[in-house]
Every structure is written in structure tokens, then in C-alpha cells.
Amino acid sequence: MKGKKLIFSSVLLITIFSFFAFSSPGQRYFEIAKNLEIFATLFKEVNAMYVDEVNPNETIKVGIDAMLASLDPYTNYIPEDQIEDYRTMSTGQYAGIGAVTGRMNGKIKIMMLVEGHSAQNNGLHIGDEVIKIDGIDVTNMNNEEIGELMKGQANTSVSLTVLRYGHEDPLTLDFKREKVKIKNVPYYGMVSNDIGYIKQTQFTMQAGKEVSDALNELKDKGAKKVILDLRGNPGGLLMEAVNITNVFIPKGKEVVSTKGKLEENNSTYKTLNSPDDTEIPIAVLINSGSASASEIVAGTIQDYDRGVIIGEKSFGKGLVQQTRPLSYNAQLKVTTAKYYTPSGRCIQALDYSHRNDDGSVGKVPDSLKVEFFTQNHRSVYDGGGIDPDIEVEHEKISPISLTLYTNGLIFDFASKYHAEHDKIAPAKDFELSDAEYDEFVKWLKDKDYGYTTDAEKTLEDLNEYAHEEKYYSEIEGQLKALKATLMESKSNDLYDFKKQLKTILEEEITSRYYLDNGSIESTFDHDTDIKTAKLILNDSEKYYSILKSN
């Protein structure tokens, strides 16, 4: 009996312990402690026993990154040595020379210069190939290593040795590092006598002030309507989205609300200041690259029927992140809430909490999307980004254009053109002549740029099916004749797609002379979104009819 009582008591104690250990939140704490201990002992064994030397920083970071990747793409670990890069992304400021580098065909090229800074002032050119920094060969370095050498303390010196088109010998140029601020609004100007244009590319500090200043300067120049271009803008600081919306929407209006697991992450953000202009007609341009804070601005303007949204469906990022301090000066950027526009919709497109069996993430199905209403009772929907009021169809980029661009041949020809022409017409007026385009075609003759057209891919599939189904011998002649016809047609692609290629070339060439301003202004005449916005803004009846109730 004593033995049975002992056994019963033991079972009861285990049951009680199990209840408390595995019930929530106790169960979670136990599982966390257990798995952390397993991870620590596993790493110790790998470190001790693995055949090669293990770098603890790299190995642990891979593990952390993989763990966070199972949540969503925006929850990230930021180690101490990457904090400065993160600050640059959130503030738009860094200490450097004002040059953007990129790798093209294995070479490190200067891709863009920040106007008014050391790189431009001391003679660096877009297209220059960087081979040394402070005498150190960088040709085999990765982008992070090159970035470390380029950046540094303000008022310190750095030298770049570059290869430049038209110069036989390398050039060594000296620069002084300085505080560089990447503008949220890199360009604003007039696209017609009474329509102003504001290009906004990010949401770092002072974004709202930059948009406000741009609007007021454009109004001084005669702007009676305005285009706000948020295409390709991935977002940034939530409060700057509120500030930008406040330029056009009255004080005290709700812009966005956030809801998370913790009460402290549930907030409502309203406009705090008197607006600049609540009447001026607005066209907001968005595309699939417009995300997060861009979608808050576009969604709020749409919900209040304050302006017309033009372009294509936005990205669909309705998640809010905060940074949290970790040990050893590291940080965690973690998703803490979802955001909701004034109508009540969350535009998050992907459901990371319900993954498919293969780990992939599916979009919210149309059947689960909920209808909401704007101030004028127009229908809008959640679960998939911001739908434009006017959807614009865009010309598909041709395989020849894509190949020449990605292979850097358009970029290199622009560098050649710049070296051979001291000046060009203003960016809005610049046009490549037919003779200059013929020169481009001639220059390409000894360049390697093989590509496959959609028609060729289809023919290859047809060949494969014909062999599989034993029809090939019967249609071999027709297939070969079709291939010959396709190859002949393909040889004419440089002239069949001349208009498209000229447009891309003109944008690249104008950037050599006028930097970002030039590449933006050169697109005004053929940008379908801008042309659509101008048509809508110039037709008051059409503009206001879009904003009325459905």
C-alpha cells in the first residue's frame, strides 16, 4: 500500500508539475528555455568537433537570420558592425563623399553622384570604374568591404583610383568625407504651365518638411495642381507618412492606426499641424514598389477622397516595425503591429502567420477581402495593397532592351557619349538623333549580348513536345523554317524597338550631365503615369467625378 501511495503521489506531482510547466505562459517559458539550452549545447559541440574552424559570429548570425526569416522579411537582426548602415537607411545621413557605387559585369562602377558633394565637386564621373581606394586594390572586394573603405569620419580624406572612358591611364582623385544627407525629395519642378511635380523616394527624417517646401515653391512658380510621385518608394518612418499627409489634409484627422499583440502597440496617429493646402487637386502615382509609408499616404488621401491615385496596385505591406536594443550594442527590428488606414482597412497582402506546407506565403484570397468605404462612400478593399483609382497599362520591356540594360551596355554607351560630348540640351529637351542611335547600333556589333525572345522560348517548347510525341520528323522542315524566320526578325530588334531603346538611352545619358534631376526630367514626355495624371488634372470634371460616390 505504501508503494502504491508513493507511486500515486509521484504521478500526481508529475501531473501537477506538467500542468504548470506546460500551460500558457508556463509552457512557452519551458519550451524557450529548453530550446535555448539545446541550441547552446549544439553549437558547443559543432565548435569543438567540426573538421574546420567555425566562425561564431557568422554561424550564429546565419542561425538568427534563418529563425527570423520564418516570421516575416521585416523582422531583422542588426549586429553592432551594421548599425551605421541601418542608421543611414532610417535617417538618410552618412559620412562619405556622395557617390553611389555598384557592381556591373564584375566591375565596381560609380552609378550616381549626390549633387553638391565632394564626389561631384572634385571630378568623379558616373561610369568611372573604381580599382583602388586609398591605394588598396578593391577589384575583388564585396560591396560591404568597399562601403567600409569609402565611408568614414567627416573631414577625413580618401582617394579613389579610377579607370575612365577615353583615358589610357588610371586617374587618382582626392576627396574629403563630409556629412551627406540623401534627400527624401530628390526632385520637384513643373511638368506644365500649371502642374507641379514632386518626386519622393524615401521617408526619413524631415520628409514631411521637404514635401511641404516643394509644394509651396511650386505654387510660387504657378502650380495650380500637383503630382506626388511615390513609385518605387519602399517607405520608412511612420510619423513622416503622417507629416506628409498633413500637407494636404486638415489638422486633427486620423491618418493611420496600429494594432498589435501588446496594448502599448495600439495607437492612433492624427495630423498635428495646420495643412499647407486642402484644395489643390492631387494625383498620387504608385506602383508595385510603393510600400509601407507610401501606402499610408496614398491610402489616406484615397480614404478622404483628397486626390486621385494613378498607376498600378501597390506592394501591400501593412506591418509596423520597432527597433529593440540587444546585448553588445546589437539591435532587433521586429514587427510589432499591423496598420490600418482611416477607412479601417489593412492593406497587408501576404499572410505570414499561415504558411503553406512548403514554407511559402500566400496572398490573401479575394474571397476573404473585406469592403470598406471612403469619405464619399467609394468602395475600397483590404488585404492586397492600394488599388489605384485609375489603373495604367505600361509597355512591356522588350528582351533586347532588358538584355542591353542588365549587361551594362546602355550604361557604358552613356559613359562613352558623355566623354565625347561636352554638353547637351536641357534634360526635358534632349533627344538622341537618328544618326547617334545608328552609332549606338554600330558600337554594339562587337559586344556580346545574347538573349532569347519569348517567341524563341515558345519554339523551343514546341520542338521538345514534337520530339516527345513523335511528331518531329513530320514537321521538322516547318520548325526549321520558322526558326530561320525568327532569327531574321530578331536581327531587326534594335530597330523594331528603337523607340523604347532611345528612351532608355536618353534617360541614362542625361543623368551624366544633370544627375538624378536629368534622369527624372528626361522621362516627362513618355512616362505614361505622368501623362495620365496630366490628362486627369487638366479635366476638372473627370477629376471630381472619380472622387464622387460610386
Buried (B, 14 or more C-beta within 10 A) or exposed (E): EEEEEEEEEEEEEEEEEEEEEEEEEEBEEBEEEEEEEEEEEEBEEEEEEEEEEBEEEEBBBEBBEEEBEEEBEBBBBBBEEBBBBBEBBBBBBBBBBBBBBEBBEEBBBBBBBBBEBBBBBBEBBBBBBBBBBEEEEBEEBEEEEBBBBBBBEEEEEBEBBBBBBEEEEEBEBEBBBBEBBBBBBBBBBBBBEBBBBBBBBBBBBBBBBBBBBBBEBBBEEEBBBBBBBBBBBBBBBBBBBBBBBBBBBEEEBBBBBBBBEEEEBEBEBBBEBEBBBEEBBBBBBBBBBBBBBBBBBBBBBBBBBBBBBBBBBBBBBBBBBBBEEEEEEBBBBBBBBBBBBBBEBBBBBBBBEEEEEEEEBEEBEEEEEEEBBBBEEBEBBBBBBBBBBBEBEEEEEBBBBEBBBBBBBBBBBBBBBBBEEEEBEEBBEBEBEEEBBEBBEEBBEEEEEEBEBEBBEEBEEBBEEBEEEEEBEEEEEEBEEBBEEBEEEBEEBBEBBBEBBBBBBBBBBBBBBBBBBBBBBBBBBBBBBBBBBBBBBBEEEEBEEBBEEE
